[in-house]
Amino acid sequence: MNSASGWRAIRNFTSLGTVTGIIDEEETQFMSNCPVAVTESTPRRRTRIQVFWTAPPAGTGCVILKASIVQKRIIYFQDEGSLTKKICEQDSASEGVTDKPILDCCACGTAKYRLTFYGNWSEKTHPKDFPRRTNHWSAIIGSSHSKNYILWEYGGYASEGVKQVAELGSPVKMEEEIRQQSDEVLTVIKAKAQWPAWQPLNVRAAPSAEFSVDRHRHLMSFLTMLGPSPDWNVGLSAEDLCTKDCGWVQKVVQDLIPWDAGTDSGVTYESPNKPTVPQEKIRPLTSLDHPQSPFYDPEGGSIKLVARVVIERIARKGEQCNIVPDNIDDIVADLAPEEKEEDDTPETCIYSNWSPWSACSSSTCEKGKRMRQRMLKAQLDLSVPCPDTQDFQPCMGPGCSDEDGSTCMMSDWITWSPCSVSCGMGTRSRERYVKQFPEDGSMCKVPTEETEKCIVNEECSPSSCLVTEWGEWDECSASCGTGMKRRHRMIKMTPADGSMCKAETTEAEKCMMPECHTIPCLLSPWSEWSDCSVTCGKGMRTRQRMLKSAAELGDCNEELEQAEKCMLPECPIHCELTEWSQWSECNTSCGKGHMIRTRMIKIEPQFGGAACPETVQRSKCRVRKCLRGAGMEKRRWKEAREKRRSEQAKKSLDSEQYPVCRMKPWTAWTECSTLCGGGIQERYMMVKKRSKSTQFTSCKDKKELRACNVHPC
């Protein structure tokens, strides 16, 4: 910082903290009227003031450092530019290590929770280098587990399953790792991927999943990939849902920032694959990681949040032993939300009437759902999103209506308990509770507990293949009509004799959902045409649109990408020539002369291409000196005599070749068969008189061919 003569430079600490010492006492001193500030000792130009400063205790918040320039008691530039620096303590997650202790859980029974994930990563919130076409959240994968198994943690190293989620968005290996820890895991948490990463809630509901916890497995972890990215994810690690008062947490709301899995060294969303060798520890991303990072901030501020997760308790099972009573009743939380009285459909969305409600998916008093649909006829303003075309409502089988006061209202069944044995036949159970007793005060006769037999590893000999119990059924693959659902189990131990396990690890069965009503697929508007694939001449360009309605509403055969030809100004065509011909003979028989060589134009220049260079070259040549006067006449006579002798010798040779046949002279060459591109000329020598001798009756006419007009057309 520079100041003119007579100015003072002040560094003012307007928040907590203590200046513990001055480095250069000749240049700097404490201010007498403000003990937490320092000023210069001498009124001269300077570029810096150095002090020792101790930060306030953790949890205080942010500290603001200010430099002021004072002249005649007027302060200039105290609150703007680089003269003000705000320093905030990092979040606990940013310290790089999960250091909170995990205590033993003293709660009783089990609790059921619902996880809901809200992505807030969009071009509006994170505009720098935002990937427009492939942005998404991968499928959510996680589990409720014990403290003996940690899926991932800050300061730890990513497993192969975590790496595949982080780099590829694939949850398959992670789920396999979780199921291999079957003794330490109660529920596998899974939710669908989101393409694109963000849409309004009235267009697409936030993904959610339900899971259970118990005293032994009271922690919850999950992760999902922010894509595209090198290895960036968000999630929770070992979130404890057990309270110190021996109860179950009612609600957790956590804002999330992205973290780096330490397996890929890319710095932008779409960096090429660059494995980190050796592998680094999992850490939160910061705003100072790399100038090319989409989260970079030269001021070192905090990264803007990209997601929020909400975890709500929806039910409890078994006797509860917490001393402090809950403030919220789970029964209230589990009831269906009341229908909205007001229709908030935008006026720009024109729909058909709702179809009748479908039959309930449950034929018993278990909770099911029914569905109705409508068709979007017109969307007058494409910038205003139109709400869903499907509407779901909770329901139960006949005789189980919520409004029927003579009926017991029951909760959903809570997850089956583990099998009582790890090998052979055992039992398992599940429970539900009464949500509402009959109005006449009678007791509910509906069972609140079910028990069934379970078989785990029928053969229990050392040579048997040992597997885990079956996991929970996945959601039905269809939201209406007939679909498929699957469940999985893992191989715990292969046979001792080294043979292959024949046990199935995946099981599938059909599932029925409410009847489907065909609805035309909803598509986003076409994107702008891309740039032409070439810079001149003919090329291709493309445009895309997205499927806005759920794929399971019916087959959508509309094309999502189009391509068309594009024409830019013609590319320059440069002149092309053949190779030079051989040099011709000298044009004189004596004295000085010249000889030439030529080349042909193969392609004429067009559209501003390079012009053709010369096509004819001359070169001087010199033959013997010419004789003058009588000597010249004598030489010409001599040359004429030699020419006659040469012709006579040729005739003599022809007579030797054809001793019996007398031939006419060669005819003139015919015209060329083509004007350009290579043609043919012919000439003939005809038999003048044939011999009567049978020995020479084979005399025939002669024909010669030669090429002509070989220049390109």
C-alpha positions in Angstrom: 0.0 0.0 0.0 1.4 3.4 -1.0 0.5 6.7 0.6 1.6 10.2 -0.2 3.5 12.4 2.3 1.5 13.4 5.3 -0.9 10.4 4.9 -1.2 7.6 7.5 -1.7 3.9 6.9 -3.8 2.0 9.4 -4.7 -1.7 9.7 -7.9 -1.9 11.7 -9.2 -5.2 13.2 -12.9 -4.6 13.5 -13.8 -8.0 14.8 -12.4 -10.2 17.6 -8.7 -11.2 17.8 -5.6 -9.8 19.3 -2.5 -8.1 17.9 0.2 -9.8 20.0 3.3 -8.1 18.6 4.8 -5.7 16.0 7.5 -7.0 13.7 9.1 -3.7 12.7 8.8 -1.3 15.7 10.6 1.5 13.8 7.9 1.5 11.1 4.8 0.5 13.1 3.2 1.3 16.4 -0.1 0.7 18.3 -2.7 3.4 18.1 -3.1 5.1 21.5 -6.9 5.6 21.1 -7.6 2.1 19.6 -5.7 -0.8 21.2 -6.7 -3.3 18.6 -5.3 -1.2 15.7 -1.8 -0.2 14.5 -0.5 2.7 12.5 2.7 3.9 10.9 5.5 5.4 13.1 6.9 7.8 10.5 4.9 9.7 7.8 6.6 8.3 4.7 5.6 6.2 1.7 5.4 2.4 2.5 4.0 -0.7 0.9 3.2 -2.9 4.0 2.8 -3.1 7.7 3.6 -6.4 9.5 2.2 -7.6 12.9 1.6 -10.8 14.8 -2.1 -11.5 15.2 -3.9 -14.2 17.1 -7.3 -15.4 15.7 -10.3 -15.6 18.0 -11.5 -18.9 19.4 -13.3 -21.4 17.1 -16.9 -20.7 16.6 -16.6 -17.0 16.7 -17.4 -16.6 13.0 -15.7 -14.3 10.5 -13.0 -11.6 11.1 -12.7 -8.5 9.0 -9.3 -6.8 8.4 -9.3 -3.2 7.1 -6.6 -0.8 5.9 -7.4 2.9 5.9 -5.8 5.9 4.4 -6.2 9.1 6.4 -5.6 12.7 5.3 -6.9 15.7 7.3 -9.2 13.4 9.3 -11.0 12.2 6.2 -11.0 8.4 5.6 -10.6 7.1 2.1 -11.2 3.6 0.7 -11.7 1.8 3.9 -14.5 -0.5 2.9 -13.8 -1.4 -0.7 -11.3 -3.1 -3.0 -8.3 -5.0 -1.6 -8.1 -2.7 1.5 -10.7 -4.9 3.2 -10.1 -8.7 3.8 -12.7 -11.0 5.3 -11.4 -14.2 6.9 -13.9 -16.9 7.9 -13.1 -20.1 9.8 -13.5 -23.2 7.8 -16.4 -25.6 8.2 -15.6 -28.7 10.3 -15.9 -30.7 7.1 -13.2 -28.6 5.5 -10.6 -29.7 8.1 -10.1 -32.8 6.0 -10.7 -35.4 8.6 -13.9 -36.9 10.2 -12.9 -36.4 13.8 -16.2 -36.4 15.7 -16.4 -39.3 18.0 -19.0 -42.0 17.4 -20.6 -43.1 20.7 -22.4 -46.3 21.5 -26.2 -46.1 21.1 -28.5 -46.6 24.0 -31.8 -46.3 22.2 -34.4 -49.1 22.2 -36.3 -50.6 19.3 -35.8 -49.4 15.8 -36.7 -46.3 13.8 -37.6 -45.8 10.1 -36.4 -42.7 8.2 -36.9 -41.1 4.9 -33.9 -39.5 3.1 -34.8 -36.7 0.5 -32.1 -35.2 -1.7 -32.5 -31.7 -3.1 -29.9 -30.7 -5.8 -29.1 -27.0 -6.1 -26.4 -27.3 -8.7 -27.4 -25.4 -11.8 -26.2 -22.8 -14.3 -28.0 -20.1 -12.4 -26.2 -20.9 -9.0 -22.9 -22.0 -10.5 -22.5 -20.3 -13.9 -18.7 -20.7 -14.3 -18.1 -23.4 -17.0 -21.4 -25.1 -16.2 -21.8 -28.2 -18.4 -25.1 -27.6 -20.2 -25.8 -30.9 -21.9 -24.7 -33.7 -19.6 -25.1 -32.3 -16.1 -26.7 -34.8 -13.7 -26.6 -36.4 -10.2 -25.8 -40.1 -10.3 -27.9 -42.7 -8.5 -27.7 -42.4 -4.7 -26.1 -45.3 -2.9 -25.6 -45.7 0.9 -26.6 -47.7 3.9 -27.5 -47.6 7.6 -24.6 -49.3 9.4 -22.6 -49.8 12.6 -19.5 -47.9 13.6 -17.4 -51.0 12.6 -18.0 -50.2 8.9 -17.4 -46.8 7.4 -18.4 -46.3 3.7 -16.3 -43.2 3.2 -14.8 -40.4 5.4 -12.8 -37.3 5.0 -9.1 -38.0 5.5 -9.6 -41.6 4.4 -8.9 -43.3 1.1 -11.7 -44.1 -1.4 -12.5 -47.8 -1.9 -12.9 -49.3 -5.3 -16.7 -48.9 -4.9 -16.4 -45.2 -3.9 -14.0 -44.6 -6.8 -16.5 -46.0 -9.3 -19.3 -43.8 -7.9 -16.9 -40.8 -7.9 -15.5 -41.2 -11.4 -18.3 -43.1 -13.3 -21.4 -42.5 -11.2 -21.9 -46.3 -11.1 -23.3 -47.6 -7.7 -22.9 -51.4 -8.6 -19.5 -52.0 -6.9 -20.4 -49.8 -3.9 -23.6 -51.8 -3.3 -21.5 -55.0 -3.6 -19.1 -53.8 -0.9 -22.0 -52.8 1.3 -23.7 -56.2 1.0 -20.5 -57.9 1.8 -20.7 -56.2 5.2 -24.1 -57.8 5.9 -23.5 -58.2 9.6 -22.8 -54.5 10.0 -25.5 -53.2 7.6 -29.2 -53.0 8.3 -30.5 -51.3 5.1 -29.1 -50.5 1.7 -30.1 -47.0 0.6 -30.8 -46.4 -3.1 -32.4 -43.7 -5.1 -32.6 -43.0 -8.9 -30.2 -40.7 -10.8 -31.4 -37.2 -11.9 -31.0 -36.0 -15.6 -30.6 -33.0 -15.8 -29.2 -32.1 -12.4 -31.9 -29.6 -11.6 -35.6 -29.2 -12.3 -38.4 -27.5 -10.3 -40.2 -29.7 -7.8 -43.4 -29.3 -9.7 -41.8 -30.9 -12.7 -39.9 -33.6 -11.0 -40.0 -34.8 -7.4 -36.8 -34.9 -5.4 -35.4 -38.4 -5.1 -35.9 -40.1 -1.8 -35.4 -43.5 -0.1 -36.4 -45.1 3.2 -34.2 -47.0 5.6 -34.2 -48.3 9.2 -31.8 -48.1 12.1 -31.3 -50.0 15.3 -29.1 -49.7 18.4 -26.2 -51.6 16.7 -26.6 -50.0 13.3 -27.5 -46.4 14.1 -25.2 -44.6 11.5 -26.2 -43.5 8.0 -23.9 -42.8 5.0 -24.6 -42.1 1.4 -23.0 -40.5 -1.7 -23.9 -39.4 -5.2 -21.7 -38.1 -8.0 -21.8 -34.6 -9.4 -21.5 -35.2 -13.1 -19.7 -34.6 -15.3 -16.7 -34.2 -13.1 -13.3 -35.9 -12.5 -14.2 -37.5 -9.1 -16.4 -35.0 -7.3 -19.3 -36.1 -5.0 -21.5 -35.0 -2.2 -22.9 -37.0 0.7 -22.9 -37.7 4.4 -20.5 -39.9 6.3 -21.5 -41.8 9.5 -24.4 -39.5 10.4 -25.5 -40.6 13.9 -29.3 -40.9 14.3 -29.2 -42.0 17.9 -29.5 -39.2 20.6 -27.6 -39.1 23.8 -31.0 -39.3 25.6 -31.5 -42.8 24.2 -33.9 -41.7 21.5 -34.0 -41.3 17.8 -33.2 -38.1 16.0 -36.4 -36.6 14.6 -35.0 -34.6 11.7 -31.6 -33.8 10.1 -31.2 -31.0 7.5 -27.7 -30.7 6.1 -26.3 -28.5 3.3 -23.6 -30.1 1.2 -20.5 -29.0 -0.7 -18.6 -31.2 -3.2 -15.7 -33.3 -2.1 -12.8 -34.8 -4.0 -12.3 -38.6 -3.9 -8.5 -38.3 -4.5 -8.5 -40.7 -7.5 -8.5 -38.3 -10.5 -6.5 -35.0 -10.8 -8.8 -33.2 -13.2 -9.6 -29.5 -12.3 -12.7 -28.8 -14.5 -16.1 -30.5 -15.0 -15.0 -32.1 -18.3 -11.3 -32.6 -17.7 -9.9 -35.7 -19.5 -9.2 -38.8 -17.4 -6.0 -38.2 -15.3 -5.6 -40.8 -12.5 -4.0 -39.5 -9.3 -0.9 -41.6 -8.6 -0.4 -42.3 -5.8 -4.0 -42.0 -4.7 -4.8 -39.1 -2.3 -7.1 -38.8 0.7 -10.7 -37.8 0.4 -11.0 -34.0 1.0 -13.5 -31.2 0.5 -13.1 -29.0 -2.5 -12.0 -25.4 -1.8 -12.2 -22.2 -3.7 -8.4 -22.0 -4.0 -7.7 -25.4 -5.4 -6.9 -24.3 -9.0 -7.6 -21.1 -11.1 -9.4 -23.2 -13.7 -11.7 -24.8 -11.2 -15.4 -23.9 -11.6 -15.4 -23.1 -7.8 -12.3 -20.9 -7.9 -12.4 -17.6 -5.9 -9.3 -15.5 -5.7 -10.6 -14.1 -2.4 -10.7 -17.6 -0.9 -14.4 -17.4 0.0 -16.5 -20.5 0.8 -17.9 -22.7 -2.1 -21.5 -22.1 -2.8 -23.6 -25.0 -1.6 -24.6 -27.5 -4.3 -27.2 -29.7 -2.5 -29.3 -30.2 0.6 -30.3 -33.5 2.3 -33.3 -33.9 4.6 -33.6 -37.0 6.9 -37.0 -37.3 8.7 -38.1 -40.0 11.1 -41.4 -41.5 9.8 -42.0 -44.4 12.2 -40.7 -46.3 15.3 -40.9 -49.9 16.2 -40.8 -51.6 19.6 -40.6 -50.2 23.1 -38.9 -46.8 23.3 -36.6 -46.1 26.2 -35.7 -42.4 25.8 -36.1 -40.3 28.9 -37.0 -37.1 27.2 -40.3 -37.3 25.3 -40.4 -36.4 21.6 -41.9 -33.1 20.4 -43.3 -34.6 17.2 -45.6 -37.6 16.9 -44.5 -40.1 14.3 -48.1 -40.9 13.5 -48.7 -37.3 12.4 -45.6 -37.4 10.2 -46.8 -40.6 8.6 -50.2 -39.4 7.5 -50.8 -38.5 3.9 -50.6 -34.7 3.2 -53.9 -33.0 2.7 -54.9 -32.2 -0.9 -54.4 -28.7 -2.0 -57.7 -26.8 -2.2 -56.3 -24.3 -4.7 -55.2 -25.2 -8.2 -51.8 -23.6 -8.7 -51.5 -24.8 -12.4 -50.1 -21.9 -14.5 -52.6 -20.3 -16.9 -50.2 -21.0 -19.8 -50.6 -24.8 -19.3 -53.7 -26.3 -21.0 -54.6 -29.8 -19.8 -57.3 -32.4 -20.4 -59.5 -33.4 -17.5 -58.1 -35.8 -14.9 -58.7 -39.5 -15.7 -60.7 -41.6 -13.0 -58.6 -42.8 -10.1 -57.1 -46.2 -10.7 -57.6 -49.2 -8.4 -55.4 -49.2 -5.3 -52.1 -51.1 -5.6 -52.8 -52.7 -2.2 -55.7 -55.2 -1.8 -55.2 -55.4 2.0 -55.0 -52.8 4.8 -51.4 -52.2 4.0 -50.7 -48.8 2.6 -50.7 -48.6 -1.3 -51.2 -45.9 -3.8 -53.6 -45.0 -6.7 -53.0 -42.9 -9.7 -54.8 -40.6 -12.1 -53.4 -38.9 -15.2 -54.1 -36.0 -17.6 -52.8 -34.8 -20.9 -50.9 -31.6 -21.6 -52.6 -30.2 -24.6 -50.7 -27.0 -25.0 -47.9 -25.0 -23.4 -48.4 -21.4 -24.3 -45.2 -20.1 -22.7 -42.2 -22.5 -22.9 -40.4 -20.5 -20.2 -43.0 -21.5 -17.6 -42.8 -25.1 -16.6 -46.0 -27.2 -16.5 -46.7 -29.4 -13.4 -46.9 -33.2 -13.5 -49.3 -35.0 -15.7 -49.5 -37.8 -13.0 -51.1 -37.6 -9.6 -50.6 -40.2 -6.8 -52.7 -40.7 -3.7 -52.2 -43.0 -0.7 -54.8 -45.7 -0.3 -55.7 -49.0 1.3 -57.8 -52.0 0.3 -61.6 -52.3 0.6 -62.8 -51.8 4.2 -59.6 -50.0 5.2 -60.6 -46.4 4.3 -59.0 -43.6 6.4 -62.5 -42.1 6.8 -64.0 -45.3 8.2 -64.2 -44.7 11.9 -64.9 -48.3 12.7 -61.7 -49.5 11.2 -58.2 -49.8 12.7 -55.7 -47.5 11.0 -52.3 -49.3 10.8 -48.9 -48.1 9.9 -46.7 -49.7 7.2 -44.9 -52.8 8.1 -41.3 -52.1 9.3 -38.4 -53.9 7.7 -38.1 -57.6 8.5 -35.6 -58.5 11.3 -32.5 -60.5 10.4 -33.0 -64.3 10.3 -32.5 -65.9 13.7 -29.8 -68.2 12.4 -27.0 -67.7 9.9 -27.2 -71.2 8.6 -30.2 -73.5 8.1 -33.8 -72.7 9.0 -34.8 -70.0 11.4 -37.4 -67.3 11.9 -37.7 -63.6 11.3 -40.4 -61.1 12.2 -41.7 -57.6 11.4 -44.0 -55.2 13.2 -46.4 -52.3 12.6 -48.3 -50.1 15.1 -51.8 -48.8 15.4 -52.2 -45.4 14.0 -55.9 -45.0 14.9 -58.2 -47.1 17.1 -61.9 -47.5 16.1 -64.2 -44.7 17.3 -66.4 -47.0 19.3 -63.4 -47.8 21.6 -63.1 -51.4 20.6 -59.7 -53.1 20.4 -58.0 -53.6 17.1 -58.0 -57.3 16.0 -55.5 -56.6 13.2 -52.2 -58.3 13.9 -49.3 -56.0 14.7 -46.6 -58.6 14.3 -45.8 -61.2 11.6 -43.4 -64.1 11.9 -42.2 -66.3 9.1 -39.7 -69.0 8.5 -36.4 -68.1 6.8 -33.8 -70.3 5.4 -30.2 -69.2 5.1 -27.7 -71.7 3.5 -29.7 -74.9 3.6 -26.5 -77.0 3.6 -24.3 -76.0 6.5 -21.3 -78.3 5.9 -17.8 -76.9 5.5 -18.0 -77.7 1.7 -21.2 -75.6 1.3 -21.4 -72.2 -0.3 -22.4 -69.7 2.3 -24.5 -66.7 1.3 -26.1 -63.7 3.1 -29.9 -63.2 3.5 -31.9 -61.7 0.7 -31.9 -57.9 0.7 -35.1 -55.8 0.5 -36.9 -55.8 -2.9 -36.1 -52.8 -5.1 -38.8 -50.5 -6.2 -41.0 -51.7 -9.1 -39.4 -50.8 -12.4 -42.7 -49.3 -13.7 -44.8 -46.6 -12.1 -47.9 -48.0 -13.8 -48.9 -51.3 -15.3 -46.6 -54.4 -15.0 -43.0 -54.1 -14.1 -40.2 -56.1 -12.5 -38.6 -55.9 -9.1 -35.4 -57.5 -7.9 -33.5 -58.3 -4.7 -29.9 -59.4 -4.1 -27.7 -61.3 -1.7 -24.0 -61.8 -1.5 -21.7 -64.8 -1.3 -20.0 -64.8 2.1 -17.8 -67.8 1.7 -17.0 -70.1 -1.3 -16.8 -73.9 -0.7 -13.6 -75.2 0.9 -12.9 -77.5 -2.0 -12.6 -74.6 -4.4 -15.7 -75.4 -6.4 -17.9 -72.7 -7.8 -21.0 -71.4 -5.9 -24.2 -72.3 -7.6 -26.4 -70.2 -5.4 -28.3 -67.4 -7.2 -27.4 -63.9 -6.0 -30.2 -62.1 -7.8 -34.0 -62.8 -7.7 -36.6 -61.1 -9.8 -40.4 -61.2 -9.9 -43.3 -59.3 -11.5 -44.9 -56.4 -9.8 -48.3 -54.7 -10.6 -48.8 -51.0 -10.4 -52.0 -48.9 -11.2 -53.2 -49.2 -14.7 -51.4 -47.0 -17.2 -53.1 -44.3 -19.3 -51.2 -43.4 -22.5 -50.0 -39.9 -22.4 -48.0 -38.3 -25.2 -44.4 -37.7 -24.2 -43.5 -34.2 -23.2 -40.4 -32.7 -24.9 -38.4 -29.6 -24.2 -37.9 -27.1 -27.1 -35.2 -27.8 -29.6 -31.8 -26.3 -28.6 -30.0 -23.8 -31.0 -28.3 -25.4 -33.9 -24.6 -26.2 -33.2 -21.8 -24.6 -35.3 -21.1 -26.1 -38.6 -18.6 -29.0 -38.4 -16.4 -27.4 -41.0 -15.0 -23.9 -41.6 -15.7 -23.9 -45.4 -17.7 -26.0 -47.8 -20.2 -28.6 -46.8 -20.6 -29.9 -43.3 -23.1 -31.0 -40.6 -24.7 -29.4 -37.6 -26.9 -30.8 -34.8 -29.5 -29.8 -32.2 -31.0 -31.6 -29.3 -34.1 -31.6 -27.0 -34.8 -33.5 -23.8 -37.6 -35.8 -22.6 -39.5 -34.0 -19.9 -42.1 -36.6 -19.0 -41.2 -39.8 -17.2 -40.1 -42.6 -19.6 -42.4 -45.1 -17.9 -45.5 -43.1 -19.0 -45.3 -44.9 -22.3 -43.1 -45.4 -25.3 -41.7 -42.2 -26.6 -40.5 -42.6 -30.2 -39.8 -38.9 -30.8 -36.3 -38.2 -31.9 -34.2 -36.3 -29.4 -31.4 -35.2 -31.8 -31.5 -33.9 -35.3 -28.7 -33.4 -37.8 -28.7 -31.5 -41.1 -26.2 -30.4 -43.8 -24.8 -26.9 -43.6 -23.1 -24.9 -46.4 -20.4 -22.3 -45.8 -18.5 -20.3 -48.5 -16.7 -22.7 -50.9 -13.2 -23.7 -49.8 -10.4 -22.2 -52.0 -9.2 -24.6 -54.8 -5.6 -24.1 -55.6 -4.1 -24.7 -59.1 -2.6 -28.1 -59.8 -0.2 -28.9 -62.6 1.3 -32.0 -64.2 5.0 -32.8 -64.1 7.3 -31.0 -66.6 7.8 -32.8 -70.0 11.2 -33.7 -71.4 13.2 -30.9 -73.0 12.5 -30.6 -76.8 15.3 -30.8 -79.4 17.0 -27.6 -80.3 15.0 -25.6 -82.8 18.1 -25.1 -85.2 20.5 -27.5 -86.8 23.4 -25.3 -86.3 24.3 -22.2 -84.4 22.4 -20.7 -81.4 18.8 -21.8 -80.7 16.4 -22.7 -77.9 14.5 -25.7 -76.6 11.3 -25.8 -74.5 9.5 -28.0 -72.0 5.8 -27.7 -71.0 3.4 -28.9 -68.3 -0.4 -29.1 -68.3 -3.0 -27.6 -65.9 -4.8 -30.4 -64.1 -7.1 -28.2 -61.9 -7.9 -24.6 -62.6 -7.9 -22.3 -59.4 -11.3 -21.4 -58.0 -12.8 -19.4 -55.0 -9.7 -17.4 -54.3 -7.2 -20.3 -54.6 -3.6 -19.9 -55.6 -3.0 -18.9 -59.2 -1.2 -21.2 -61.7 2.6 -20.6 -62.2 4.2 -20.8 -65.7 3.4 -23.7 -67.9 6.2 -23.2 -70.6 9.9 -22.9 -70.0 12.7 -22.0 -72.5 16.3 -22.8 -72.4 19.2 -21.8 -74.7 21.0 -24.4 -76.8 24.0 -24.2 -79.1 24.7 -26.6 -82.0 27.9 -26.7 -84.2 28.7 -23.6 -86.1 26.9 -23.1 -89.4 29.0 -23.3 -92.7 28.7 -20.3 -95.1 28.5 -19.9 -98.9 29.4 -22.9 -101.2 30.1 -25.0 -98.2 26.6 -24.6 -97.1 25.2 -25.7 -100.5 27.5 -28.7 -100.4 26.4 -29.7 -96.9 22.7 -29.5 -97.9 23.3 -31.6 -101.0 25.1 -34.1 -98.8 22.2 -34.2 -96.3 19.7 -34.7 -99.1 21.8 -37.6 -100.5 21.9 -39.3 -97.1 18.1 -38.9 -96.7 17.6 -40.7 -100.0 19.9 -43.5 -99.1 18.0 -43.8 -95.8 14.7 -44.2 -97.5 16.1 -46.7 -100.0 17.5 -48.7 -97.1 14.1 -48.7 -95.4 12.4 -49.9 -98.6 15.0 -52.6 -98.8 14.3 -53.6 -95.2 10.5 -53.8 -95.9 11.2 -56.0 -98.9 13.2 -58.3 -96.7 10.4 -58.5 -94.1 7.9 -59.1 -96.7 9.8 -60.8 -99.5 6.8 -61.9 -101.4 4.3 -59.1 -100.6 4.7 -55.6 -102.1 3.3 -52.9 -99.7 1.8 -49.5 -100.4 3.3 -46.5 -98.4 1.9 -45.7 -94.9 -1.3 -43.7 -95.0 -1.7 -40.4 -93.1 -2.6 -40.5 -89.4 -6.4 -40.4 -88.8 -7.9 -37.7 -86.6 -7.7 -38.2 -82.8 -10.6 -40.1 -81.4 -11.2 -37.5 -78.6 -10.4 -33.8 -78.2 -8.9 -34.2 -74.7 -8.2 -36.7 -71.9 -6.3 -39.1 -74.1 -7.4 -40.5 -77.5 -6.0 -42.8 -80.3 -4.7 -42.2 -83.9 -4.3 -44.9 -86.5 -2.4 -45.4 -89.9 -2.2 -48.3 -92.3 0.2 -50.0 -94.8 -1.8 -52.0 -97.3 -0.6 -55.0 -99.4 0.0 -53.8 -103.0 0.3 -57.2 -104.7 0.1 -60.7 -103.1 2.2 -63.7 -104.3 0.5 -66.7 -105.8 2.8 -69.0 -103.9 1.0 -70.8 -101.1 4.1 -70.4 -99.0 3.5 -66.7 -98.6 -0.3 -66.4 -98.5 -0.1 -65.0 -94.9 0.8 -61.5 -96.0 -1.5 -59.0 -94.2 -2.1 -55.3 -94.0 -0.2 -53.4 -91.3 -1.7 -51.0 -88.7 0.0 -48.7 -86.2 -1.6 -46.9 -83.2 -0.4 -43.9 -81.1 -1.8 -41.7 -78.3 -3.0 -38.2 -78.9 -4.7 -35.2 -77.0 -3.4 -36.5 -73.7 -4.1 -33.1 -71.9 -6.9 -33.0 -69.2 -10.3 -32.0 -70.3 
